[in-house]
């Protein structure tokens, strides 16, 4: 998912920018999520790891340039695109490493062109940008929930219950650990222990008898599964190397 913050104190211009970016995402089958702010203070206090920020320079309260300076203290990577009704701000914009600045009135064509350029840069750094998350359905007993595969750290069986641990929270699912291992095998999940099915992509480290996940949870590796687990890991790492060639 690409997270985009839009900050402009003009409600109509903010809505136009939001609508055009959503249209852009729909036309290109991209997963974009926009966050709207009317003031720089709102953006800063609600800050999260945005990928792109469209920022009006002239606003009430903290202006866009001061907001950008504060953003840079929080995040060195986010791409900042200024929107302004006045020219002559190039040097100051460069001081906060802005990606670009657009002169008002901003048109649909300008926004599309800018999105093309900024996403090209982002995809060079992170190939996963622009790709919709692979979704799976899991039975929870009373209903079926949809999970993004890449959000899942692992499944754990405990006291006849199966817990799924994800970046969004933990849930109890009405599945067997063996059925989950079979269902998620194609997504690079592996079963290092009879009570766990883990996402290899979220492994941070591996020792003789345990795995450290990227959320710092420790998963045991059963001795009788150790050889098979090592083989799966070798195959996975080989595939990763081939993809990067």
Protein Blocks (a to p, Z undefined) as FASTA:
>chain_A
ZZdddddfbfklmmmmmmmmmmmmmmnopacdddddfbfklmmmmgccdfbdcddfbdgh
jafklmmmmmmmmomkbccddddfbehilmmmmmnopabdcdddddfklmmmmmmmmmmm
mmmmmmmgopacddddddehjaccdddfklpmbdcdeehiacdddfkbccdddddfklmm
mmmmmnopacfbfkbccdfklpfbdcfkbccdfkopacdddfklmmmmmmmmmmmmmmmm
mmmZZ
